[in-house]
Amino acid sequence: MQNKEDKKESVKMHLKDLRQNLKIMHLEVTEQLKLPERDDVKKLMNKMDLLLKLIESK
């Protein structure tokens, strides 16, 4: 089981990764007028689910 600091770092890394992916997706939508691929959205949703599980784990 992870200690509190390891868990905190893991959450931070997940959040940074999600933020970067969402930022790229946002730029594609706003600047290139390109909708994200369905698989890309699913991948982000899965990453968010993993993050939620990590946060909720005791």
C-alpha positions as CSV (number, residue, x, y, z in Angstrom):
1,M,0.0,0.0,0.0
2,Q,1.2,3.5,-0.9
3,N,2.0,5.9,1.8
4,K,0.4,9.4,1.9
5,E,3.2,11.2,0.1
6,D,3.5,8.6,-2.7
7,K,-0.2,8.7,-3.2
8,K,-0.1,12.5,-3.4
9,E,2.6,12.5,-6.0
10,S,0.8,9.9,-8.0
11,V,-2.4,12.0,-8.0
12,K,-0.4,15.0,-9.0
13,M,1.2,13.2,-11.9
14,H,-2.2,11.9,-13.1
15,L,-3.7,15.4,-12.9
16,K,-0.8,16.9,-14.9
17,D,-1.2,14.2,-17.6
18,L,-5.0,14.8,-17.8
19,R,-4.5,18.5,-17.9
20,Q,-2.1,18.3,-20.8
21,N,-4.3,15.9,-22.7
22,L,-7.3,18.2,-22.2
23,K,-5.3,21.3,-23.2
24,I,-4.3,19.7,-26.5
25,M,-7.9,18.6,-27.1
26,H,-9.2,22.1,-26.3
27,L,-6.7,23.7,-28.7
28,E,-7.8,21.3,-31.5
29,V,-11.4,22.2,-31.0
30,T,-11.0,25.9,-30.7
31,E,-8.2,26.6,-33.2
32,Q,-8.5,23.8,-35.7
33,L,-12.2,23.3,-35.4
34,K,-11.5,19.6,-35.1
35,L,-13.6,17.4,-32.8
36,P,-11.6,14.9,-30.7
37,E,-11.6,11.2,-31.7
38,R,-14.0,9.0,-29.8
39,D,-11.1,6.8,-28.7
40,D,-9.2,9.8,-27.3
41,V,-12.2,10.8,-25.2
42,K,-12.6,7.3,-24.0
43,K,-8.9,7.1,-23.0
44,L,-9.2,10.4,-21.0
45,M,-12.3,9.0,-19.3
46,N,-10.5,5.9,-18.3
47,K,-7.6,7.9,-17.0
48,M,-10.0,10.0,-14.9
49,D,-11.6,6.8,-13.6
50,L,-8.2,5.5,-12.5
51,L,-7.5,8.8,-10.8
52,L,-10.8,8.6,-9.0
53,K,-10.0,5.1,-7.8
54,L,-6.6,6.2,-6.6
55,I,-8.1,9.0,-4.7
56,E,-10.8,6.9,-3.1
57,S,-8.5,4.0,-2.2
58,K,-7.7,3.8,1.5
